[in-house]
Amino acid sequence: MPYPISGSHANVKRMMAERQKLSKKPGLGEAIRMAGMTFAGAHHRGIDDARNIARLLPYIVGEARLRR
């Protein structure tokens, strides 16, 4: 079966770990906690996961620093 996702994509877990100088890639829930936030919505519900990832964008692109 061919790979169903065409084009390029960004691995935001990898990007966040690199930009925040983390030794391992955090899961979404852990990343939200590390940023001092509370997870909004239900885990693994597509729209809620997407919204929470969007809230993490400043940390993913390196414009903000995690509290750890």
C-alpha positions, 0 to 999 in steps of 0.5 A: 500500500502506498504511503497515504500522506503526500508532500512534506510534513513537520515532526513537531515533537522532534522540533520542540525537543530540538528547540527546547534542548530536551533529551527526549521528545515529550508527548502532547500531554507532557509538553502542555504540562511543561509549558505550564498549561492545562490540556484543553478538551479530550486527549486523542480527539483530533480537533482538541489535539490540533488546538493544543498543538497550536497553543504550543507553537511558540515553544515548537518554533523556539520563541518561548522557553519551557518551565520544565 
